[in-house]
Amino acid sequence: MDIYFHPTYTDVENATETTRKSQLIATSLYTDPIPNVRVVSPMDFTGEAERLAAVAHSRAYLEAVRTGTPTDVARSNGLAWCPNLYGMAIAHSAGLVAAVDTALAGDTTSGSLSSGLHHASRTAGMGFCTINGVAVAVYAALARGAANVLVLDIDAHCGGGTFDILGADPRFTQIDVSTSFTYDRFPASGNHRRIPAHSGDYLQRIEEALDHAASLHAPDLVVVNAGMDPVNDGVPVDDMAVRERLVRDFVGSTPAVFAIAGGYGWGGHSYDDIVSWHRLTISEWASR
């Protein structure tokens, strides 16, 4: 299974989990390999990611990210602006475009060590998210002939930015299981459904989401925003491992890609802890 990463993912001055952990995960895959996993570069897809980002976001917003002005827009993601910010964010999206291409070309599953995605809306960043690579991945799949794309967002926080960009497109379905209700910007109705969860009922809510997804029209591609930050809200790591198995069982042979999404040091967790959480996702996907 190909996992996409490039050093540009972390080539910014801001030192946060969102802008640092992908390098640490990639390093762990080199030093402690997971069977059947190959880390590869997505940079051939940077131009396409830029083109699709321009579909997902307004020209004014992208120009602010690129230039740093106006300051309030350029920093709407909550990070200090730096000249490399735009290139970093495009690289994360390029990784998901490459993963989509790999999955739809016949390899079935792929992933990218991408994060900082799903809160970014059409006209602004938010919550450490700059360019919405989840939306970019959906647009990439549609451009490759997919007629129905399911986004399964299991980050702790709601993917309201993705819905802001894609919610009116009938080819797009979003199911969101969230332990934190920040960034909730979409109605829990129809094919777009938000399921609130807590540490005590988390796996039950994941099963509810997957049952709902199974009742819908079978997707041509599943995009999983596989945030590990429910751990920061008290969900046991063992339950997160079960979650990954449930999601992979649901995906089965359907083409699918994942992003690593959230996972933080809140609550006294170390970067080693965070890396180990995200390796659960990679291990489970690679084992199938």
NUGU-169774 format. One record per residue (C-alpha): residue in three letters; x, y, z. Coordinates in steps of 0.2 Angstrom, whole numbers, plus 2048, in hexadecimal, padded with zeros to 3 digits. Layout:
N
<dotor><residuo>ALA</residuo><u>X</u><v>Y</v><w>Z</w></dotor>
...
//
This chain:
288
<dotor><residuo>MET</residuo><u>800</u><v>800</v><w>800</w></dotor>
<dotor><residuo>ASP</residuo><u>807</u><v>811</v><w>7FB</w></dotor>
<dotor><residuo>ILE</residuo><u>807</u><v>81F</v><w>808</w></dotor>
<dotor><residuo>TYR</residuo><u>80B</u><v>830</v><w>802</w></dotor>
<dotor><residuo>PHE</residuo><u>816</u><v>83C</v><w>80B</w></dotor>
<dotor><residuo>HIS</residuo><u>823</u><v>84A</v><w>806</w></dotor>
<dotor><residuo>PRO</residuo><u>82D</u><v>855</v><w>811</w></dotor>
<dotor><residuo>THR</residuo><u>823</u><v>864</v><w>80B</w></dotor>
<dotor><residuo>TYR</residuo><u>815</u><v>85E</v><w>816</w></dotor>
<dotor><residuo>THR</residuo><u>81F</u><v>865</v><w>825</w></dotor>
<dotor><residuo>ASP</residuo><u>829</u><v>873</v><w>81D</w></dotor>
<dotor><residuo>VAL</residuo><u>821</u><v>881</v><w>827</w></dotor>
<dotor><residuo>GLU</residuo><u>827</u><v>88B</v><w>836</w></dotor>
<dotor><residuo>ASN</residuo><u>818</u><v>887</v><w>840</w></dotor>
<dotor><residuo>ALA</residuo><u>81C</u><v>878</v><w>84C</w></dotor>
<dotor><residuo>THR</residuo><u>80C</u><v>870</v><w>850</w></dotor>
<dotor><residuo>GLU</residuo><u>806</u><v>85E</v><w>84F</w></dotor>
<dotor><residuo>THR</residuo><u>7FD</u><v>862</v><w>83E</w></dotor>
<dotor><residuo>THR</residuo><u>80D</u><v>868</v><w>837</w></dotor>
<dotor><residuo>ARG</residuo><u>81A</u><v>85C</v><w>83E</w></dotor>
<dotor><residuo>LYS</residuo><u>813</u><v>84B</v><w>841</w></dotor>
<dotor><residuo>SER</residuo><u>812</u><v>844</v><w>82F</w></dotor>
<dotor><residuo>GLN</residuo><u>825</u><v>845</v><w>82E</w></dotor>
<dotor><residuo>LEU</residuo><u>826</u><v>83B</v><w>83F</w></dotor>
<dotor><residuo>ILE</residuo><u>81A</u><v>82E</v><w>838</w></dotor>
<dotor><residuo>ALA</residuo><u>824</u><v>82D</v><w>828</w></dotor>
<dotor><residuo>THR</residuo><u>834</u><v>82B</v><w>831</w></dotor>
<dotor><residuo>SER</residuo><u>82C</u><v>81D</v><w>83C</w></dotor>
<dotor><residuo>LEU</residuo><u>827</u><v>814</v><w>82C</w></dotor>
<dotor><residuo>TYR</residuo><u>839</u><v>814</v><w>826</w></dotor>
<dotor><residuo>THR</residuo><u>841</u><v>80F</v><w>837</w></dotor>
<dotor><residuo>ASP</residuo><u>833</u><v>803</v><w>83C</w></dotor>
<dotor><residuo>PRO</residuo><u>82A</u><v>7FD</v><w>82C</w></dotor>
<dotor><residuo>ILE</residuo><u>818</u><v>7F7</v><w>82B</w></dotor>
<dotor><residuo>PRO</residuo><u>817</u><v>7E8</v><w>81F</w></dotor>
<dotor><residuo>ASN</residuo><u>810</u><v>7ED</v><w>80E</w></dotor>
<dotor><residuo>VAL</residuo><u>812</u><v>7FF</v><w>811</w></dotor>
<dotor><residuo>ARG</residuo><u>81C</u><v>80A</v><w>805</w></dotor>
<dotor><residuo>VAL</residuo><u>81F</u><v>81D</v><w>808</w></dotor>
<dotor><residuo>VAL</residuo><u>81F</u><v>826</v><w>7F7</w></dotor>
<dotor><residuo>SER</residuo><u>81F</u><v>838</v><w>7F2</w></dotor>
<dotor><residuo>PRO</residuo><u>80F</u><v>841</v><w>7EB</w></dotor>
<dotor><residuo>MET</residuo><u>818</u><v>850</v><w>7E3</w></dotor>
<dotor><residuo>ASP</residuo><u>813</u><v>84C</v><w>7D1</w></dotor>
<dotor><residuo>PHE</residuo><u>802</u><v>850</v><w>7D6</w></dotor>
<dotor><residuo>THR</residuo><u>805</u><v>861</v><w>7DD</w></dotor>
<dotor><residuo>GLY</residuo><u>7FF</u><v>86A</v><w>7CD</w></dotor>
<dotor><residuo>GLU</residuo><u>7EF</u><v>861</v><w>7CD</w></dotor>
<dotor><residuo>ALA</residuo><u>7ED</u><v>864</v><w>7E0</w></dotor>
<dotor><residuo>GLU</residuo><u>7EF</u><v>876</v><w>7DD</w></dotor>
<dotor><residuo>ARG</residuo><u>7E2</u><v>876</v><w>7CF</w></dotor>
<dotor><residuo>LEU</residuo><u>7D5</u><v>86C</v><w>7DA</w></dotor>
<dotor><residuo>ALA</residuo><u>7D9</u><v>878</v><w>7E9</w></dotor>
<dotor><residuo>ALA</residuo><u>7D3</u><v>886</v><w>7DE</w></dotor>
<dotor><residuo>VAL</residuo><u>7C3</u><v>87D</v><w>7DB</w></dotor>
<dotor><residuo>ALA</residuo><u>7C0</u><v>87A</v><w>7EE</w></dotor>
<dotor><residuo>HIS</residuo><u>7C6</u><v>88B</v><w>7F4</w></dotor>
<dotor><residuo>SER</residuo><u>7C3</u><v>89D</v><w>7EE</w></dotor>
<dotor><residuo>ARG</residuo><u>7D1</u><v>8A6</v><w>7E5</w></dotor>
<dotor><residuo>ALA</residuo><u>7D1</u><v>8B3</v><w>7F2</w></dotor>
<dotor><residuo>TYR</residuo><u>7D4</u><v>8A7</v><w>800</w></dotor>
<dotor><residuo>LEU</residuo><u>7E2</u><v>89D</v><w>7F7</w></dotor>
<dotor><residuo>GLU</residuo><u>7EB</u><v>8AE</v><w>7F3</w></dotor>
<dotor><residuo>ALA</residuo><u>7EB</u><v>8B3</v><w>805</w></dotor>
<dotor><residuo>VAL</residuo><u>7F2</u><v>8A2</v><w>80A</w></dotor>
<dotor><residuo>ARG</residuo><u>7FF</u><v>8A4</v><w>7FC</w></dotor>
<dotor><residuo>THR</residuo><u>804</u><v>8B6</v><w>800</w></dotor>
<dotor><residuo>GLY</residuo><u>800</u><v>8B9</v><w>812</w></dotor>
<dotor><residuo>THR</residuo><u>7F4</u><v>8C7</v><w>80F</w></dotor>
<dotor><residuo>PRO</residuo><u>7E7</u><v>8CB</v><w>815</w></dotor>
<dotor><residuo>THR</residuo><u>7EE</u><v>8C5</v><w>825</w></dotor>
<dotor><residuo>ASP</residuo><u>7DE</u><v>8C0</v><w>82D</w></dotor>
<dotor><residuo>VAL</residuo><u>7D9</u><v>8B5</v><w>81E</w></dotor>
<dotor><residuo>ALA</residuo><u>7EB</u><v>8AE</v><w>81D</w></dotor>
<dotor><residuo>ARG</residuo><u>7EB</u><v>8A9</v><w>82F</w></dotor>
<dotor><residuo>SER</residuo><u>7D9</u><v>8A3</v><w>830</w></dotor>
<dotor><residuo>ASN</residuo><u>7E0</u><v>891</v><w>832</w></dotor>
<dotor><residuo>GLY</residuo><u>7E6</u><v>896</v><w>843</w></dotor>
<dotor><residuo>LEU</residuo><u>7F9</u><v>895</v><w>83E</w></dotor>
<dotor><residuo>ALA</residuo><u>805</u><v>8A2</v><w>83C</w></dotor>
<dotor><residuo>TRP</residuo><u>808</u><v>8A6</v><w>82A</w></dotor>
<dotor><residuo>CYS</residuo><u>818</u><v>8A2</v><w>821</w></dotor>
<dotor><residuo>PRO</residuo><u>81E</u><v>8A2</v><w>80F</w></dotor>
<dotor><residuo>ASN</residuo><u>81E</u><v>88F</v><w>80E</w></dotor>
<dotor><residuo>LEU</residuo><u>80C</u><v>88D</v><w>815</w></dotor>
<dotor><residuo>TYR</residuo><u>803</u><v>88C</v><w>804</w></dotor>
<dotor><residuo>GLY</residuo><u>810</u><v>87F</v><w>7FD</w></dotor>
<dotor><residuo>MET</residuo><u>80E</u><v>874</v><w>80D</w></dotor>
<dotor><residuo>ALA</residuo><u>7FB</u><v>874</v><w>80C</w></dotor>
<dotor><residuo>ILE</residuo><u>7FB</u><v>870</v><w>7F9</w></dotor>
<dotor><residuo>ALA</residuo><u>807</u><v>862</v><w>7FD</w></dotor>
<dotor><residuo>HIS</residuo><u>7FB</u><v>85A</v><w>809</w></dotor>
<dotor><residuo>SER</residuo><u>7EE</u><v>85B</v><w>7FC</w></dotor>
<dotor><residuo>ALA</residuo><u>7F9</u><v>854</v><w>7EF</w></dotor>
<dotor><residuo>GLY</residuo><u>7FC</u><v>845</v><w>7FA</w></dotor>
<dotor><residuo>LEU</residuo><u>7E9</u><v>841</v><w>7FA</w></dotor>
<dotor><residuo>VAL</residuo><u>7E8</u><v>844</v><w>7E7</w></dotor>
<dotor><residuo>ALA</residuo><u>7F6</u><v>837</v><w>7E5</w></dotor>
<dotor><residuo>ALA</residuo><u>7ED</u><v>82B</v><w>7F1</w></dotor>
<dotor><residuo>VAL</residuo><u>7DD</u><v>82D</v><w>7E7</w></dotor>
<dotor><residuo>ASP</residuo><u>7E5</u><v>829</v><w>7D7</w></dotor>
<dotor><residuo>THR</residuo><u>7EE</u><v>81A</v><w>7DE</w></dotor>
<dotor><residuo>ALA</residuo><u>7DD</u><v>813</v><w>7E6</w></dotor>
<dotor><residuo>LEU</residuo><u>7D3</u><v>816</v><w>7D6</w></dotor>
<dotor><residuo>ALA</residuo><u>7E1</u><v>80F</v><w>7CB</w></dotor>
<dotor><residuo>GLY</residuo><u>7DE</u><v>7FE</v><w>7D2</w></dotor>
<dotor><residuo>ASP</residuo><u>7E8</u><v>7FD</v><w>7E2</w></dotor>
<dotor><residuo>THR</residuo><u>7D8</u><v>7FF</v><w>7EC</w></dotor>
<dotor><residuo>THR</residuo><u>7DF</u><v>808</v><w>7FB</w></dotor>
<dotor><residuo>SER</residuo><u>7EC</u><v>815</v><w>7FE</w></dotor>
<dotor><residuo>GLY</residuo><u>7EF</u><v>824</v><w>80B</w></dotor>
<dotor><residuo>SER</residuo><u>7F8</u><v>834</v><w>80E</w></dotor>
<dotor><residuo>LEU</residuo><u>801</u><v>83A</v><w>81E</w></dotor>
<dotor><residuo>SER</residuo><u>7F6</u><v>84A</v><w>81B</w></dotor>
<dotor><residuo>SER</residuo><u>7ED</u><v>854</v><w>829</w></dotor>
<dotor><residuo>GLY</residuo><u>7E7</u><v>866</v><w>82B</w></dotor>
<dotor><residuo>LEU</residuo><u>7D9</u><v>864</v><w>81E</w></dotor>
<dotor><residuo>HIS</residuo><u>7C7</u><v>862</v><w>823</w></dotor>
<dotor><residuo>HIS</residuo><u>7C3</u><v>872</v><w>82C</w></dotor>
<dotor><residuo>ALA</residuo><u>7C8</u><v>87E</v><w>81D</w></dotor>
<dotor><residuo>SER</residuo><u>7B9</u><v>885</v><w>815</w></dotor>
<dotor><residuo>ARG</residuo><u>7B8</u><v>88D</v><w>804</w></dotor>
<dotor><residuo>THR</residuo><u>7BD</u><v>89E</v><w>80A</w></dotor>
<dotor><residuo>ALA</residuo><u>7C7</u><v>89B</v><w>819</w></dotor>
<dotor><residuo>GLY</residuo><u>7D2</u><v>88F</v><w>823</w></dotor>
<dotor><residuo>MET</residuo><u>7CE</u><v>88A</v><w>835</w></dotor>
<dotor><residuo>GLY</residuo><u>7D4</u><v>87E</v><w>842</w></dotor>
<dotor><residuo>PHE</residuo><u>7E6</u><v>87C</v><w>83C</w></dotor>
<dotor><residuo>CYS</residuo><u>7DE</u><v>877</v><w>82B</w></dotor>
<dotor><residuo>THR</residuo><u>7E4</u><v>882</v><w>81B</w></dotor>
<dotor><residuo>ILE</residuo><u>7DF</u><v>879</v><w>80B</w></dotor>
<dotor><residuo>ASN</residuo><u>7D1</u><v>86C</v><w>80C</w></dotor>
<dotor><residuo>GLY</residuo><u>7DA</u><v>85D</v><w>805</w></dotor>
<dotor><residuo>VAL</residuo><u>7CB</u><v>852</v><w>809</w></dotor>
<dotor><residuo>ALA</residuo><u>7C0</u><v>85C</v><w>7FD</w></dotor>
<dotor><residuo>VAL</residuo><u>7CF</u><v>85C</v><w>7F0</w></dotor>
<dotor><residuo>ALA</residuo><u>7CF</u><v>849</v><w>7F1</w></dotor>
<dotor><residuo>VAL</residuo><u>7BD</u><v>848</v><w>7EE</w></dotor>
<dotor><residuo>TYR</residuo><u>7BF</u><v>854</v><w>7DE</w></dotor>
<dotor><residuo>ALA</residuo><u>7CE</u><v>849</v><w>7D9</w></dotor>
<dotor><residuo>ALA</residuo><u>7C3</u><v>839</v><w>7DA</w></dotor>
<dotor><residuo>LEU</residuo><u>7B4</u><v>842</v><w>7D0</w></dotor>
<dotor><residuo>ALA</residuo><u>7C1</u><v>847</v><w>7C3</w></dotor>
<dotor><residuo>ARG</residuo><u>7C6</u><v>835</v><w>7C1</w></dotor>
<dotor><residuo>GLY</residuo><u>7B4</u><v>82F</v><w>7BE</w></dotor>
<dotor><residuo>ALA</residuo><u>7AE</u><v>82B</v><w>7CF</w></dotor>
<dotor><residuo>ALA</residuo><u>79B</u><v>82F</v><w>7D0</w></dotor>
<dotor><residuo>ASN</residuo><u>799</u><v>82D</v><w>7E3</w></dotor>
<dotor><residuo>VAL</residuo><u>7A6</u><v>831</v><w>7F0</w></dotor>
<dotor><residuo>LEU</residuo><u>7A3</u><v>82E</v><w>803</w></dotor>
<dotor><residuo>VAL</residuo><u>7AD</u><v>838</v><w>80F</w></dotor>
<dotor><residuo>LEU</residuo><u>7AE</u><v>82F</v><w>820</w></dotor>
<dotor><residuo>ASP</residuo><u>7B5</u><v>83C</v><w>82C</w></dotor>
<dotor><residuo>ILE</residuo><u>7B9</u><v>834</v><w>83D</w></dotor>
<dotor><residuo>ASP</residuo><u>7C4</u><v>842</v><w>843</w></dotor>
<dotor><residuo>ALA</residuo><u>7BF</u><v>848</v><w>854</w></dotor>
<dotor><residuo>HIS</residuo><u>7B9</u><v>858</v><w>84D</w></dotor>
<dotor><residuo>CYS</residuo><u>7AB</u><v>85B</v><w>840</w></dotor>
<dotor><residuo>GLY</residuo><u>7B1</u><v>85D</v><w>82E</w></dotor>
<dotor><residuo>GLY</residuo><u>7A6</u><v>86D</v><w>82B</w></dotor>
<dotor><residuo>GLY</residuo><u>7B2</u><v>874</v><w>81E</w></dotor>
<dotor><residuo>THR</residuo><u>7B0</u><v>865</v><w>813</w></dotor>
<dotor><residuo>PHE</residuo><u>79E</u><v>867</v><w>813</w></dotor>
<dotor><residuo>ASP</residuo><u>79F</u><v>879</v><w>810</w></dotor>
<dotor><residuo>ILE</residuo><u>7A8</u><v>876</v><w>800</w></dotor>
<dotor><residuo>LEU</residuo><u>79F</u><v>866</v><w>7FA</w></dotor>
<dotor><residuo>GLY</residuo><u>78F</u><v>865</v><w>803</w></dotor>
<dotor><residuo>ALA</residuo><u>784</u><v>86A</v><w>7F3</w></dotor>
<dotor><residuo>ASP</residuo><u>78C</u><v>85D</v><w>7E8</w></dotor>
<dotor><residuo>PRO</residuo><u>780</u><v>84D</v><w>7E7</w></dotor>
<dotor><residuo>ARG</residuo><u>78F</u><v>842</v><w>7E3</w></dotor>
<dotor><residuo>PHE</residuo><u>796</u><v>845</v><w>7F4</w></dotor>
<dotor><residuo>THR</residuo><u>791</u><v>83E</v><w>805</w></dotor>
<dotor><residuo>GLN</residuo><u>799</u><v>842</v><w>816</w></dotor>
<dotor><residuo>ILE</residuo><u>797</u><v>838</v><w>826</w></dotor>
<dotor><residuo>ASP</residuo><u>79F</u><v>840</v><w>835</w></dotor>
<dotor><residuo>VAL</residuo><u>7A2</u><v>838</v><w>846</w></dotor>
<dotor><residuo>SER</residuo><u>7A8</u><v>845</v><w>852</w></dotor>
<dotor><residuo>THR</residuo><u>7AC</u><v>845</v><w>864</w></dotor>
<dotor><residuo>SER</residuo><u>7AE</u><v>858</v><w>864</w></dotor>
<dotor><residuo>PHE</residuo><u>7A1</u><v>863</v><w>85D</w></dotor>
<dotor><residuo>THR</residuo><u>7AC</u><v>872</v><w>858</w></dotor>
<dotor><residuo>TYR</residuo><u>7AC</u><v>876</v><w>845</w></dotor>
<dotor><residuo>ASP</residuo><u>79A</u><v>86E</v><w>843</w></dotor>
<dotor><residuo>ARG</residuo><u>794</u><v>877</v><w>834</w></dotor>
<dotor><residuo>PHE</residuo><u>788</u><v>86B</v><w>82B</w></dotor>
<dotor><residuo>PRO</residuo><u>777</u><v>864</v><w>82D</w></dotor>
<dotor><residuo>ALA</residuo><u>775</u><v>852</v><w>833</w></dotor>
<dotor><residuo>SER</residuo><u>769</u><v>84D</v><w>826</w></dotor>
<dotor><residuo>GLY</residuo><u>768</u><v>843</v><w>815</w></dotor>
<dotor><residuo>ASN</residuo><u>778</u><v>83C</v><w>80F</w></dotor>
<dotor><residuo>HIS</residuo><u>782</u><v>848</v><w>81A</w></dotor>
<dotor><residuo>ARG</residuo><u>781</u><v>842</v><w>82C</w></dotor>
<dotor><residuo>ARG</residuo><u>78A</u><v>847</v><w>83C</w></dotor>
<dotor><residuo>ILE</residuo><u>78B</u><v>83A</v><w>84A</w></dotor>
<dotor><residuo>PRO</residuo><u>790</u><v>841</v><w>85B</w></dotor>
<dotor><residuo>ALA</residuo><u>79A</u><v>835</v><w>865</w></dotor>
<dotor><residuo>HIS</residuo><u>7A2</u><v>834</v><w>877</w></dotor>
<dotor><residuo>SER</residuo><u>7B0</u><v>829</v><w>87E</w></dotor>
<dotor><residuo>GLY</residuo><u>7A3</u><v>81D</v><w>885</w></dotor>
<dotor><residuo>ASP</residuo><u>799</u><v>81A</v><w>875</w></dotor>
<dotor><residuo>TYR</residuo><u>7A7</u><v>81D</v><w>868</w></dotor>
<dotor><residuo>LEU</residuo><u>7A7</u><v>80C</v><w>860</w></dotor>
<dotor><residuo>GLN</residuo><u>794</u><v>80B</v><w>860</w></dotor>
<dotor><residuo>ARG</residuo><u>793</u><v>81C</v><w>857</w></dotor>
<dotor><residuo>ILE</residuo><u>7A1</u><v>816</v><w>84A</w></dotor>
<dotor><residuo>GLU</residuo><u>796</u><v>807</v><w>846</w></dotor>
<dotor><residuo>GLU</residuo><u>787</u><v>812</v><w>844</w></dotor>
<dotor><residuo>ALA</residuo><u>790</u><v>81C</v><w>838</w></dotor>
<dotor><residuo>LEU</residuo><u>796</u><v>80D</v><w>82E</w></dotor>
<dotor><residuo>ASP</residuo><u>785</u><v>806</v><w>82E</w></dotor>
<dotor><residuo>HIS</residuo><u>77E</u><v>816</v><w>827</w></dotor>
<dotor><residuo>ALA</residuo><u>78B</u><v>816</v><w>81A</w></dotor>
<dotor><residuo>ALA</residuo><u>787</u><v>804</v><w>815</w></dotor>
<dotor><residuo>SER</residuo><u>775</u><v>809</v><w>812</w></dotor>
<dotor><residuo>LEU</residuo><u>77A</u><v>816</v><w>805</w></dotor>
<dotor><residuo>HIS</residuo><u>77E</u><v>814</v><w>7F3</w></dotor>
<dotor><residuo>ALA</residuo><u>78F</u><v>80B</v><w>7F2</w></dotor>
<dotor><residuo>PRO</residuo><u>79D</u><v>818</v><w>7EF</w></dotor>
<dotor><residuo>ASP</residuo><u>7AA</u><v>818</v><w>7E2</w></dotor>
<dotor><residuo>LEU</residuo><u>7B7</u><v>81E</v><w>7EF</w></dotor>
<dotor><residuo>VAL</residuo><u>7B7</u><v>820</v><w>801</w></dotor>
<dotor><residuo>VAL</residuo><u>7C2</u><v>82E</v><w>809</w></dotor>
<dotor><residuo>VAL</residuo><u>7C5</u><v>82B</v><w>81B</w></dotor>
<dotor><residuo>ASN</residuo><u>7CB</u><v>83A</v><w>826</w></dotor>
<dotor><residuo>ALA</residuo><u>7D3</u><v>82F</v><w>833</w></dotor>
<dotor><residuo>GLY</residuo><u>7D6</u><v>83B</v><w>841</w></dotor>
<dotor><residuo>MET</residuo><u>7DD</u><v>833</v><w>851</w></dotor>
<dotor><residuo>ASP</residuo><u>7D8</u><v>842</v><w>85C</w></dotor>
<dotor><residuo>PRO</residuo><u>7C9</u><v>839</v><w>864</w></dotor>
<dotor><residuo>VAL</residuo><u>7D7</u><v>832</v><w>86F</w></dotor>
<dotor><residuo>ASN</residuo><u>7D9</u><v>844</v><w>875</w></dotor>
<dotor><residuo>ASP</residuo><u>7C7</u><v>844</v><w>87A</w></dotor>
<dotor><residuo>GLY</residuo><u>7C8</u><v>834</v><w>884</w></dotor>
<dotor><residuo>VAL</residuo><u>7C5</u><v>826</v><w>878</w></dotor>
<dotor><residuo>PRO</residuo><u>7D1</u><v>817</v><w>87C</w></dotor>
<dotor><residuo>VAL</residuo><u>7DE</u><v>813</v><w>870</w></dotor>
<dotor><residuo>ASP</residuo><u>7D8</u><v>801</v><w>870</w></dotor>
<dotor><residuo>ASP</residuo><u>7C7</u><v>808</v><w>86A</w></dotor>
<dotor><residuo>MET</residuo><u>7D0</u><v>811</v><w>85C</w></dotor>
<dotor><residuo>ALA</residuo><u>7D9</u><v>801</v><w>856</w></dotor>
<dotor><residuo>VAL</residuo><u>7C8</u><v>7F9</v><w>855</w></dotor>
<dotor><residuo>ARG</residuo><u>7C1</u><v>808</v><w>84C</w></dotor>
<dotor><residuo>GLU</residuo><u>7CE</u><v>806</v><w>83E</w></dotor>
<dotor><residuo>ARG</residuo><u>7C9</u><v>7F4</v><w>83C</w></dotor>
<dotor><residuo>LEU</residuo><u>7B7</u><v>7F8</v><w>83B</w></dotor>
<dotor><residuo>VAL</residuo><u>7BB</u><v>805</v><w>82E</w></dotor>
<dotor><residuo>ARG</residuo><u>7C6</u><v>7FA</v><w>823</w></dotor>
<dotor><residuo>ASP</residuo><u>7B9</u><v>7EC</v><w>824</w></dotor>
<dotor><residuo>PHE</residuo><u>7AC</u><v>7F9</v><w>81E</w></dotor>
<dotor><residuo>VAL</residuo><u>7B7</u><v>7FF</v><w>810</w></dotor>
<dotor><residuo>GLY</residuo><u>7BB</u><v>7ED</v><w>80A</w></dotor>
<dotor><residuo>SER</residuo><u>7C0</u><v>7ED</v><w>7F8</w></dotor>
<dotor><residuo>THR</residuo><u>7B9</u><v>7FE</v><w>7F4</w></dotor>
<dotor><residuo>PRO</residuo><u>7C6</u><v>80B</v><w>7EF</w></dotor>
<dotor><residuo>ALA</residuo><u>7CA</u><v>815</v><w>7FE</w></dotor>
<dotor><residuo>VAL</residuo><u>7D7</u><v>822</v><w>804</w></dotor>
<dotor><residuo>PHE</residuo><u>7DB</u><v>829</v><w>815</w></dotor>
<dotor><residuo>ALA</residuo><u>7E3</u><v>838</v><w>81D</w></dotor>
<dotor><residuo>ILE</residuo><u>7EA</u><v>838</v><w>82E</w></dotor>
<dotor><residuo>ALA</residuo><u>7E1</u><v>847</v><w>834</w></dotor>
<dotor><residuo>GLY</residuo><u>7E1</u><v>84C</v><w>847</w></dotor>
<dotor><residuo>GLY</residuo><u>7EB</u><v>845</v><w>855</w></dotor>
<dotor><residuo>TYR</residuo><u>7F3</u><v>851</v><w>862</w></dotor>
<dotor><residuo>GLY</residuo><u>7FD</u><v>852</v><w>872</w></dotor>
<dotor><residuo>TRP</residuo><u>7EF</u><v>858</v><w>87C</w></dotor>
<dotor><residuo>GLY</residuo><u>7EE</u><v>84F</v><w>88D</w></dotor>
<dotor><residuo>GLY</residuo><u>800</u><v>84B</v><w>88F</w></dotor>
<dotor><residuo>HIS</residuo><u>802</u><v>841</v><w>87F</w></dotor>
<dotor><residuo>SER</residuo><u>813</u><v>840</v><w>876</w></dotor>
<dotor><residuo>TYR</residuo><u>818</u><v>840</v><w>864</w></dotor>
<dotor><residuo>ASP</residuo><u>81C</u><v>82E</v><w>866</w></dotor>
<dotor><residuo>ASP</residuo><u>80A</u><v>82B</v><w>86C</w></dotor>
<dotor><residuo>ILE</residuo><u>803</u><v>834</v><w>85D</w></dotor>
<dotor><residuo>VAL</residuo><u>80E</u><v>82B</v><w>850</w></dotor>
<dotor><residuo>SER</residuo><u>808</u><v>81A</v><w>858</w></dotor>
<dotor><residuo>TRP</residuo><u>7F6</u><v>81F</v><w>856</w></dotor>
<dotor><residuo>HIS</residuo><u>7F7</u><v>823</v><w>844</w></dotor>
<dotor><residuo>ARG</residuo><u>801</u><v>813</v><w>841</w></dotor>
<dotor><residuo>LEU</residuo><u>7F1</u><v>80A</v><w>846</w></dotor>
<dotor><residuo>THR</residuo><u>7E9</u><v>811</v><w>837</w></dotor>
<dotor><residuo>ILE</residuo><u>7F7</u><v>80D</v><w>82B</w></dotor>
<dotor><residuo>SER</residuo><u>7F9</u><v>7FB</v><w>832</w></dotor>
<dotor><residuo>GLU</residuo><u>7E7</u><v>7F7</v><w>831</w></dotor>
<dotor><residuo>TRP</residuo><u>7E5</u><v>7FD</v><w>81F</w></dotor>
<dotor><residuo>ALA</residuo><u>7F6</u><v>7F5</v><w>819</w></dotor>
<dotor><residuo>SER</residuo><u>7F0</u><v>7E4</v><w>821</w></dotor>
<dotor><residuo>ARG</residuo><u>7E2</u><v>7E3</v><w>815</w></dotor>
//
